[in-house]
C-alpha cells in the first residue's frame, strides 16, 4: 500500500512539474525587437550581423557604408530602413541582402542615419 501511495505521489509531482513548464509565458509571435531607445545606430549595427557583409570603408559581400552614404541622402532613410528589414537585391550586384524582420523600423532608421553619416566631406 505504501508503495502504491509513493508511486502515486511521484506521478503527481511529475505531472505538476510538467504542467508548470507548459504554462510558462511563451515568446511573442511578433518577431520585431522593441525599439532600443538611447542606443546609437553604430551600436545597433555592431550588435547585428551587418558587419559580416559590410564594412565602413571597403566593399565586402555588400557595399561599404561610405559607398552607401555617397549614393543616398537623408530623403532615402525610410526606403533604406525598409531594405534592412525586408532585404533586397539588384542595386549593388547579384548578391541579395538577407531580410532582418527582427529589427524595428525605428532601429533600422537609426542604423541608416549612422551609415549616411559616413559620407565623405568634399
KAURDA-V660203 format. One record per pair of residues at least 6 apart in sequence whose ideal C-beta (glycine too) atoms are under 8 Angstrom apart, sorted by the first residue. I is the first residue (numbers start at 1). GAP is how many residues later the second one is. If there is no record, write none. Layout:
i=I gap=GAP
i=I gap=GAP
//
This chain:
i=31 gap=70
i=31 gap=71
i=32 gap=69
i=32 gap=70
i=32 gap=71
i=32 gap=72
i=32 gap=73
i=33 gap=69
i=33 gap=70
i=33 gap=71
i=33 gap=74
i=34 gap=70
i=35 gap=69
i=35 gap=71
i=35 gap=72
i=36 gap=8
i=36 gap=68
i=36 gap=71
i=39 gap=68
i=39 gap=71
i=40 gap=70
i=40 gap=74
i=41 gap=69
i=41 gap=70
i=41 gap=71
i=41 gap=72
i=41 gap=73
i=41 gap=74
i=41 gap=76
i=42 gap=72
i=44 gap=59
i=44 gap=63
i=44 gap=66
i=44 gap=67
i=44 gap=70
i=45 gap=6
i=45 gap=66
i=45 gap=69
i=45 gap=70
i=48 gap=52
i=48 gap=55
i=48 gap=63
i=49 gap=51
i=50 gap=61
i=52 gap=9
i=53 gap=7
i=53 gap=8
i=53 gap=9
i=53 gap=44
i=54 gap=6
i=54 gap=7
i=54 gap=8
i=54 gap=9
i=54 gap=10
i=54 gap=11
i=55 gap=9
i=55 gap=10
i=56 gap=8
i=56 gap=9
i=56 gap=10
i=56 gap=62
i=57 gap=7
i=57 gap=8
i=57 gap=9
i=58 gap=6
i=59 gap=8
i=61 gap=34
i=62 gap=30
i=62 gap=33
i=62 gap=35
i=63 gap=8
i=63 gap=29
i=65 gap=49
i=65 gap=50
i=65 gap=53
i=66 gap=52
i=66 gap=53
i=66 gap=54
i=67 gap=25
i=68 gap=12
i=68 gap=47
i=68 gap=48
i=68 gap=50
i=69 gap=46
i=69 gap=47
i=69 gap=48
i=69 gap=49
i=69 gap=50
i=69 gap=51
i=70 gap=49
i=70 gap=50
i=72 gap=8
i=72 gap=44
i=73 gap=43
i=74 gap=42
i=76 gap=36
i=77 gap=32
i=77 gap=35
i=77 gap=36
i=77 gap=39
i=78 gap=31
i=80 gap=28
i=80 gap=32
i=80 gap=35
i=81 gap=24
i=81 gap=27
i=81 gap=28
i=81 gap=30
i=81 gap=31
i=82 gap=23
i=82 gap=26
i=83 gap=14
i=84 gap=13
i=84 gap=16
i=84 gap=19
i=84 gap=24
i=84 gap=27
i=84 gap=28
i=85 gap=14
i=85 gap=15
i=85 gap=16
i=85 gap=18
i=85 gap=20
i=85 gap=23
i=86 gap=13
i=86 gap=15
i=87 gap=9
i=87 gap=10
i=87 gap=11
i=87 gap=12
i=87 gap=13
i=88 gap=8
i=88 gap=9
i=89 gap=6
i=89 gap=7
i=89 gap=8
i=100 gap=8
i=103 gap=8
//
